[in-house]
Amino acid sequence: MKCGICDFLSKPLDFSIIKALLQRINERLCLKNENRLLKESVSKLQDELGHKYNLGEIVGKSKSMKAVFRLIEIVSPLDSTVLISGETGTGKELIAKTIHHNSLRASGRIITVDCGALTETLLESELFGHKKGAFTGAQSNKRGHFEQADGGTIFLDEISNASNSVQQKLLRLIEEKSFQRLGDESVIKVDVRIIAASNEDLIQLVKKGKFRQDLFYRLNVIPIYLPPLRERKEDIPILARYFLDFYLQQLGRDFMELHTEAIAQILSHTWPGNVRELSNVMERTAILTSGNIIRNVFITEIRSDKSIISCAHPSLDTPLNDQIDELERNYLKLAMERYHGQVNKVVQCSGVNTRTLFRKLRRYNLDKKDYR
């Protein structure tokens, strides 16, 4: 078999067996051709975009993604603020970093801040810095992220979670290019490009009085919408092939073919976690599949009995938030077990930043010491 033999016949010859063998050979040839075309599509897209961008997992040939690529090309050399909207897992941070790395500020820093991971006071301190004694625990002066990103870019993720006080300071910074540290009256000038992102509809939040209208207009100079995977299904097989090849290479495993059954399975799934979920599914599939043909991908979900199963049918007997929480907890527990409590590796695997990960670990009572 290792010499390239894919099957054999024994005498006396049976024509029904010969027919079945020919059908299997034809199926394998079709699979090889389909996977070759998928790999060629990935390579072509990467070649077309490679000289301009390092988009990584944001691969796509759909009209909606081509529109995103065109916007990136237009806005990257500018200093205009950008507001990226899209569901969780669509790749908003990756787009922000791509814009920065293709801008005139590429030699400067890009700093990501998760506005939903910190309390109001801590978020203000992280963004704008503070003076010694500004609040309990402020034992020394601190430079905020805006000072640290001077000459570069700051990416404000989940901007919808920012308090009214933080929103007001952001508005002033955008308008006047200056701010004040917490507890300090001196004015600090900075030259920073702001890219913000949200998975919520900010227009609706403005209408409800939960987000400042003036700040929204300042942020929404260049809007970029990242569509969910379910709205660009033609990209799913290409992305699946891309992720599969990536993880096979990481694992040191041989090439695997995606069977038409597996492709049909990934096309029928709704992908609520979008690109991030697809990446995780293909990593899991690369690890758990034996042989060189993938007929089933390992998609998981939570049933009302709290067990993780291969799924496309969530239960309506349990509240949505409970199911999401249990899925998240089990995912983090699995990641902590796999990487023996090494937080930096869990961060890379999960796609969330360090602060957000620690917040979630505390929420689900998961201690990294228990996994070492």
N, C-alpha and C positions, 0 to 999 in steps of 0.2 A: 504493500500500500504506500510506503514511504517513497517508492520509486515512481509514483505517479499513477499506479493502477487504481482505478476507482471501483472496480467490481470484477466478477469472474463468472464463468459458466462451467458447469460440469457435464460430462457426457453420461447418458445419451441426451442430446439436445431436446428441449421442450419449447415449442414455438410460443406458448403462452408466457413462459419465463423470459424468452428473448424479447417479446413485445413489452413486458413490464420493465425489463432492463433498459430498452431503448427509450421508454418514457422517462425513466429516472435520469438517464444521461441528458435527454432533452431538457428536463427540468433544471438540472445543474447548469447546463449551458445558458439557459435563460436567466437563471439567478446570477451567474457570473457577468452576463451582459448588463443586467439591470444595475448591479453593484458597480460595474465599471463606469456606467453612465452617471451614477450618483457621485462617484469619486471625481469624475471629470468635471461635473457641475461645480463641486466644491473647489477644485483646483482652479477652474476658470474664474469663478467669483473672487477667489483670493488673489489671483493674478491681476484681475481688473482693478481691484481696490487696494492691492498691496502697495503700489507706488505712492498712494495718497494717505491711506489709513491703516491702522492696525486694529481692525474691528473684532478679530477673534471670533467669539461665538455669535456676534450679530451678523450672521451670514444670511443672505436672502436674495431671491430673484423676483419676488412679488412686486407689484407696482407700488404698494405702500412702503416697502423697504427701500426701493429705488428712490422714492421721493425723500425718504429720510437721508439717504446718502447724498443726494443733491443738496439738501439743506445744510448738511455738515460741511460740504465743500464751500458753500456760500458764506456761512456764518463764522467758520473757523478763524479767518484772518481779521475779523472785526472785534470790537470791544463791547458790542451790544450785549445786554443781559439776555439770557436764554431760559425759557421755562419748558422743561421736559415733563410730559404727562404720560401716564400709562400704568397698567396694572403692576402689581408686585411680580418681580421676576422677568420683566420684559427687557431689562438691560439698560436702565436709565443712567446708572453710574458709569457704565462702560462708554456710553455715548458722550457723557460729560468729559471723561478723560480723553476720548478721541478728539473732541473739539479742542481741548487744551493742547494736546500734543501736536496738533496741526495748526496751532496759532502762533502769533508772533511772541507769545508769552511762554512758549514751550521750554525755554531755558529756566523759567521760574518754577515755583512749586504749585502743585494743585493739592488742596487740602479738602478732604471730605468730612462733613459734619452731619451726623444723624440727628435731626432736630427732635425726633421722637424718643431718643434714648436718655435724655437728661431732664432734670427738673428745670423750672424757669430760671432760677438763680444760677445754677451750674451751667446752663446753656449760655446765658449772658456772659458768664465768666470765661467760658471756652471761646466764644466768638470775639468778645471785645477786651478780655483781660480784666484785671482788677488791681486795685491798690491795697497795700497791706492794711488789714483791719476793716476792709469794706464789708465783710460779713463774717460770721462765726467760721473759723477754720482758715481764713485768709491770712496766713502767717507771713507772707512775703508778697512783693509785687509780682505780677504775672502778665506776660505778653499773651494776647489772645490770638486766635487763628487769623484774623484779618491782618494783624501786624506781621505774622509769620508768612502770610501769603502775599505780602507786598511785592508787586511786580509780576504776580502770577494769577492764579484762579482759585476761587473757593466754590466748592460744590455743596449746596445746602439741600440735603436729601430730606424728604418728607417735610417740606416747608409748612405744610398745613398744620403741623403740630406746634409751631412757634407761638408763644404767648403774644398778647397784644403789646406788651412792653418791648419784647424782642422785635416784633414787626415794626414798631415805631422807630426803634434805633436803626433797623435795616433801611427803612425809608430815608432817614436822614443821611445815612452813609452813602446810599445811591445818589441822592440829590446833591450832597455837599462834598462827597469824597473824604469825609472825616467822621470821627466818632470820639467818644470819651470812655475811658475804662470805668468800671464800677468803682464808685467812691473817689473818683478823681475828676477835677474840674478842667484839667488841661486838655486841649483838643489835639488829636493825632490825625495827620493827613496820611492817606494810603492810596495806592493805585492798584486796585484789585478788580478783576472781572468776576462777576457773579453769575453762576449757573445754578438754577434751582430745579427741584423736581418734586412731584407729588403723585401719589396713586389715588388721590381724591379729586373730585371735581371742584376746583377752586371757585369757579363761577357760581356754583350753588352755595358754597360756603360764604361767598361775598353777599349773595342775596339773603342768606340767613343771619348776616351780621357776625359771622364767625371768622372772617378774614377781611383785612382792610382792603377796600376797593382801590385806594391810591397806590398801595404797595403792589397789588395784583397787576395794575397797568404798568408799573415800573418794571416788574419782572417779566411780563408777557410781551416784551418787545419782539422777540423771536420765539414763537411757540413751536415745539416739536412734539408730535404725538407718536408714541410707539405702540403699534397695534398688538393685541394679544395673539398668541399662536393660532387660536381657533379662527381668527380672521385672515390668516395667511397660510392656509393649509399646504399650499404648494411648496412652502419653505421647510415643512416639517421633515420629510425624508432626507433632504440635504443636510439639515442640522443634525439629524439622528446619525447619519453617516459620518459627519464631521466629529461629533462627540465620541462615537464608537471608536474611530481611528485614533483619536487623541488618547483615550483611556487604554486601549489595547497597547499603544506604544509605551504608556506609563507603566503598564503591568508587565511589559516584555512578552506579550502574547502574540501569536500569529494572526494573520488577517482572518476576519470572520465575515461571512456573507449574511446580509439581511434577507430572509425569506419573504416572499410576498404576503404570507400570513402575518409576519411581524409588522410589515409596513402597513397592512390593513388595520392592525391593532393600534398602532400609534396614530393613524389618521382618524380612527373612530373615537379616540380619547379627547376630552375637552381641554386638557392641560390648564387647570386653574392656576398652577404655579409657573406657567409659561416656560420661557427658555431655561430658567434655573431648574425647574422640575424635569424637563427633558434631559438636561445634562446629568442630573442625579440618576434618572432612570437608566440612561445608557451606561453610566459608570457601574451601576448595580448589575445590569445585564452582562456587561463585559466580565465582571467578576464571577457571576453565578452560572454562566452558560458553559457547558462542556461541549466539545466538538467544534466544528468550524462553520456550522450553519445555525443562525438564530431564527427559530420559529416563533418564539414567544419573548416579549420584553416584560421586565418585572416592574409593573406599575403597582403602586400600593395606595391604600386608603384605610380609613378607620370605619369599622362597623359600630353599631350601638353597644355591642358587647366589649368594646375597647380593644379588639384584636386587630392587628394589621393584616390585611389580606390583599391578594391581587384583585384589582377592582376597577369598575367603572360605574358602580351603583351605590352611591352614598345612601345612608339610612335617613328617612324623614322622621324617625321616632326619637331622634336625639337632636337637640339644638345645634345649629351650624357651628357656633363658636366653640361648643364643647368638642365637636369632632375635629375642628381645626387645631384646638389646643392640644388634644391628645396626639394628633399626628405630629405636631411640632415637638412635643415632649419625647415621643418615641424616636423621632428622627435624631434629636440632639443626644439622646441616650445611646443610640446606635453609633453615632459619630464619636462620642466620648469613649465608648468601648473599643472601637476600631483603632483610634489614635491614642489610646491609653492616657486620656486626659490632657493631651498636648493641645492647648488652646489655639496656638498659631495654625496647626494643621486643621483643626475643626473650623476655624475662620475661613481657610482656603476652600475647604470642602463645602461648607454651607453657603458661602457667598455673603454672609453678614459681617459687619465690622466688629472689632473687639469689644467695644462698649456695649453694643446691642447684644452680643453673645453672652457677656457676663450678666446683663440684665435678665435675659431669658433663662440662664442657668439658675439664677437666684429665684426667679418666678416658679420654676418647676422643681426647685429643691434638688438640683443636681450639683454635686461637689466634685471638682476635678480630682481631688485627692483620692476619691473612691475608685478611680479608674486607673490609677498608676500601679 
